[in-house]
Amino acid sequence: MRVQHLKYGLCGIAGAVAAYVYQQTEESFRKNIPFRVSAFAGAKTTNQSFSAEEASPSVKWDFNWDRRDPKFLVKPKKNETDDDLANRIMEVKPKASRHLFLIRHGQYVVGPTDEERFLTPLGREQAKLTGQRLKELGFDYNLVLRSTMTRATETAMIIQDVLGETKTKSCDLIREGAPIKPEPPVSHWKPEVYQFYQDGARIEAAFRKYFHRADATQEYDTYEVIVCHANVIRYCVCRALQLPPEAWLRISLHNGSITWLEIKPSGNVVLRGLGDVGHMPRNKMSTS
């Protein structure tokens, strides 16, 4: 009997030790995680409050990401009052949003040169369906900006035929390329290092040129269509949302898809749609 009691006692001690070790390990694990899991791991009950550190974001939004934050555009004058400075800041503050519709070109023939990489019959159908969808949205489009590569130019021309008379512009900056080494890396796509160095600077320049808040003189929202390529669109979306740009290859885009970004007067950016192909029947969809 004494032996049996001793056995039960040892089992109880072992259980208590195991529970303590588990608790300490769990606590250590939580502390080593880079983002704060305590807010949703059941660590606190409803009558317990969170600290300011736990409630604050791990990364804050950079409101001067486009270098157009009004506070940084106005230089204070000597002996200027706070009210006068505030009034001058208001004069350069945007009042309207910019809406950018990023369109990936239609399916194309894989040829040795750009001139031979023209749209397939399916690609032309995709471009027409995308143009019809843009028209159905009912916006007054201010510009159709297109890449100078053959497949993007053809796609833009078909879209313009559907939209009607719209201002057009071509740009070499938004040609396809290798924007930055993706993370995680992939085995099926490995450009030479010089391609990232060469294309990355160009695509970043395109982002800085076309992705920014409206000028203070703009009274109403504008709607611009940018017809280009999957790598360019994915990279620019990551940059606009202030996400790690190396994440761009984690996104997949269909041919003729519509990605809709809104850049608000405050500098906030809203992704209203990513790679939308809801306007296409299933048998018209492709990613190549």
Order of alpha helices (4+ residues) and beta strands (2+ residues): alpha-alpha-alpha-alpha-beta-alpha-beta-alpha-beta-alpha-beta-alpha-beta-beta
